[in-house]
Amino acid sequence: MANFSREQIELQIRTQLVCEGCTYDVARSAAVRGADHYLSHPHATIASSIAMAKTYAKPLKRVKGKPDRPHVPGRRMGRR
C-alpha cells in the first residue's frame, strides 16, 4: 500500500467532491477531515476516506433557511 502525503490525499478527495457537485469551500473542509481519517487509521483506504469526507460534507452543504426537499404545491401529508 502506498503512503501518500496529506497534500496528495486532500487534493484527491477535494477533486472528487468538486466533480460530484460540492462547492470548493465545502470540498476543502471535507477533504481535511478525509485526510485526517486516512492518516490516523492504519487500514484506511482512499475510498474509505472519500466516504468519510462525504458524510462530513453533507451537513455543510445545507443552507440556513432552505428546506431539505423542494416544496410541492397541492400535496399535504396526513390530511384526508
HELIX and SHEET records of a PDB file:
HELIX    1   1 ARG A    6  CYS A   19  1                                  14    
HELIX    2   2 TYR A   24  SER A   40  1                                  17    
HELIX    3   3 ILE A   46  LEU A   60  1                                  15    
END                                                                             
